[in-house]
Amino acid sequence: MNDELKPCPFCGGDFYFHEIEETGIEVRHNPIGDCPIEPLLGWYYTKEIALKTLNTRPLESALRAQLAEKDKELFAARELIDVAKTTIREKNTEIMRLKNLRSNE
């Protein structure tokens, strides 16, 4: 498991661990600008629990999955556009060839 906390989803500021002997872990926040998250974010029994809790962002994960799907669709659309451009060039070349034949008659 990665030992780094993701940045704040509101301001991009850092979260960091502040260990308190015998009682657990505090997670603190270095806010950037007018962030709604308080400097003392929370207290956890272990670093692992804090990491799992704070780095789990279902909405972010769902949006990343949607973005990946849209990237695939965009790639497929670009391939189709390239095929269409090639076909149009070929057809235009054929039209020009036929026009030249007709004008030479």
Contacts in CASP RR format, 6 or more apart in sequence:
PFRMAT RR
TARGET T0000
AUTHOR 0000-0000-0000
METHOD contacts of the structure
MODEL  1
MNDELKPCPFCGGDFYFHEIEETGIEVRHNPIGDCPIEPLLGWYYTKEIA
LKTLNTRPLESALRAQLAEKDKELFAARELIDVAKTTIREKNTEIMRLKN
LRSNE
1 48 0 8 1.000
1 51 0 8 1.000
1 52 0 8 1.000
2 51 0 8 1.000
2 55 0 8 1.000
3 47 0 8 1.000
3 51 0 8 1.000
5 14 0 8 1.000
5 15 0 8 1.000
5 16 0 8 1.000
5 17 0 8 1.000
5 27 0 8 1.000
5 50 0 8 1.000
5 51 0 8 1.000
5 54 0 8 1.000
5 55 0 8 1.000
6 15 0 8 1.000
6 54 0 8 1.000
6 55 0 8 1.000
6 57 0 8 1.000
7 13 0 8 1.000
7 14 0 8 1.000
7 15 0 8 1.000
8 14 0 8 1.000
8 15 0 8 1.000
8 29 0 8 1.000
8 31 0 8 1.000
8 32 0 8 1.000
8 35 0 8 1.000
8 37 0 8 1.000
9 57 0 8 1.000
9 60 0 8 1.000
10 35 0 8 1.000
10 36 0 8 1.000
10 37 0 8 1.000
11 31 0 8 1.000
11 32 0 8 1.000
11 33 0 8 1.000
11 34 0 8 1.000
11 35 0 8 1.000
11 37 0 8 1.000
12 32 0 8 1.000
13 29 0 8 1.000
13 30 0 8 1.000
13 31 0 8 1.000
13 32 0 8 1.000
13 35 0 8 1.000
14 29 0 8 1.000
14 30 0 8 1.000
15 27 0 8 1.000
15 28 0 8 1.000
15 29 0 8 1.000
15 30 0 8 1.000
15 41 0 8 1.000
15 54 0 8 1.000
16 27 0 8 1.000
16 28 0 8 1.000
16 29 0 8 1.000
16 30 0 8 1.000
17 25 0 8 1.000
17 26 0 8 1.000
17 27 0 8 1.000
17 28 0 8 1.000
17 47 0 8 1.000
17 50 0 8 1.000
18 25 0 8 1.000
18 26 0 8 1.000
18 27 0 8 1.000
18 28 0 8 1.000
19 25 0 8 1.000
19 26 0 8 1.000
20 26 0 8 1.000
20 43 0 8 1.000
23 43 0 8 1.000
24 43 0 8 1.000
24 44 0 8 1.000
24 45 0 8 1.000
24 46 0 8 1.000
25 43 0 8 1.000
25 44 0 8 1.000
25 45 0 8 1.000
25 46 0 8 1.000
25 47 0 8 1.000
25 50 0 8 1.000
26 40 0 8 1.000
26 41 0 8 1.000
26 42 0 8 1.000
26 43 0 8 1.000
26 44 0 8 1.000
27 40 0 8 1.000
27 41 0 8 1.000
27 42 0 8 1.000
27 43 0 8 1.000
27 44 0 8 1.000
27 50 0 8 1.000
27 54 0 8 1.000
28 39 0 8 1.000
28 40 0 8 1.000
28 41 0 8 1.000
29 35 0 8 1.000
29 37 0 8 1.000
29 38 0 8 1.000
29 39 0 8 1.000
29 40 0 8 1.000
29 41 0 8 1.000
30 39 0 8 1.000
31 37 0 8 1.000
31 39 0 8 1.000
41 54 0 8 1.000
44 50 0 8 1.000
44 53 0 8 1.000
END
